[in-house]
Amino acid sequence: MPPITAAGVAPAPSAAARPPLGTPRYEALLLATSLSFAAGLIHVIAAVEHMSEFWLFGVFFAVLAAVQLGWGGWVFAHPGSSVLMIGVYLAWAVVILWMCSRTVGLPIGPTPWQPETPGALDVAATSDEIVLALLALTLVGEDGEVTRMLRLARGPAVALLVFTGVALLTGAHHH
């Protein structure tokens, strides 16, 4: 039974309350959080590898890794719509930046305007971010939308987590 306030009315459930274990909303939140952690771990490796090439890229990846790891913990503890949308915007911004770096190159760095060749780890991180963004965006919506998206995204999300784990363990980054 929900608690009754002094006014005799049960308080509304918090919009940022973690959903109950075993629900589609909980599973979608857990997958989005896991994908954020996976992308963050990849960016830790990218930070170390890029620091010797161009320090600004190294710092960028270190900050990005910290933000992705932090957002994963934050959203799991407080999955409100504003926190979820921060993750959506961040993920899409990183995806767009990655697409530019692989198609036209970036205007700064050791090789300006020269596209990089995609590697297994950066493809994994970008894929993690795309599915994370879709799940997080869906979590802002109604339960029926979450259930439908989970049916579509569950398999790819789990496959991405396995792929990311294998890529991390085998050191699949290159330059």
N, C-alpha and C positions, 0 to 999 in steps of 0.2 A: 504494500500500500504506500503511495507517495506521501511524503510529509506534508502537513498542513501548516500554512503560515499563520501569523497572528490575525490576518484578515479572513482566515477560514478558507483560503483558496490554495490549492496545490500549485507550487511553482512550475512554470513551463520547463521542460527539459532543456538543458544547455545545448545550444547549437554546436558547441565545440566538444561535446561529450563523445568519448570513443564509443563506437557502435558495439553492440553485444557480440561476444565471441560466437562464431559459427554462422553469422549472417552474411549475405552477399556484400553488404556495405563494409563489414569488417574485413572480409577477404580482399576486396578491392583496395581498401586502405593499406592493408598489409603488403599487397603486391606493389602499390605505388611507392610505399616507404622502402621496400626492398630494392626496387629499381633505382631509387634515388641514392641509396647506399652503394649499390653496384657502380653507378656512374661516378659517384664521389671517389670510390676506391681507384677506379681507372684514372681519374684526374690527379690523384696523389702520385701515381706512377708518371703521368705526363708532366707534372710539375718538376719532378726530379730530373727527368730526361731532357726537358726543355731549358732548364736553368743554365746549362753549359752552352746551349746554342744561342739563346737570346733571353737575358734575365727577365725582361718584362713578360715574356710568355710563361716563364717558370712561375713568376709571382701570380700571374693571372690564373694559371691552373691550380696553384696552391689555394688561392682565395676561393675559386670555384669549388674545389673539393671540400673545403671547410663549409661553404654555404650549402652544398648538396647533402653532406652528412648531417649538418645542423638542421636543415629543413626536414629531413627524414625523421629525425627524433621529435622535432617540434610538431609536425603535422600528425604524427602518430599519437602524441599526447594531447593535442588540441586541434582536432580536425575541423575547424570552422571554415566557412566559405572563403574568408579573406586569406587565411593561411594556405588553403588549397589553391586559390587563384594565384598567389605569389609563386607557387611551384609551377603552375601552368605557364605563366609568363616567363619565368626563368628558363624552363625547359625549352620552350619555343625559341627564345632568344639564343640559347646555346646551339640549337639545331640549325638556325639560320646562319649563325657565325660559322659553324662547321661546314655548311653547304658552300658558303662563300670561299672558305679556305681551301676547299677541294675542287672548286670550279674556276674561279678567277684569281684566287690568291688574296692575301691581305695586303693592305697598303704599307704595313710596317713589318719589321723583322729582317732577318739576314737575307731573305730572297723576296723582296716586295713584288707583289702581283704575279707570283709564280705559284700555281696550285700545288698542293701537297698530294701525294698518292695516299689513298685511304688504306689504313691498316686494320687488322682484326679488332684491336682494342678500341680504336676511335669509332669504328662502325658499331661495335657493341654498345659503347656509351651513348652514341646518337640514337640507336634503336631503343635503348633503355629510356632515354628522355622522351621519345615520341610516345611510347606506350604509357609511361608515367603521366605525361600531360593529358592523354585521353582519359585515363582512369581518374586523375584528380579533377578534371573538368566534369566528368560524369558524377563524381561524388558530391558536387555542388547541387545536383538535381535530385529528382524524386527516386524513391526506392526501385520502381519499375525500370527506370533508365539504368540504374546501377546494375540490376540483375541482367538486363539485356547486354550491356557493355561487358560485364564479367563473362558471360557466355562466349563473347567474341574474343576477349583479351586474355582470358585465363591461360590458354595453351601457349600463345606467343609470349606472354610475360614469363611463364615458367621456363620455356625454352630459352629465352633471353638470359634469364638468371643462370641457367646451366652453362650457356655459351660464354657469358661473361666470366663465370667462375673458372672455366677451362682456359679462357684467354688470359686471365690474370695469373693462373698457375703456370702456364707455359711461357709467359713473357712475350706475348704475341705482338708487341709494339715494335715498330721499325721506323727508320728514317733513311 
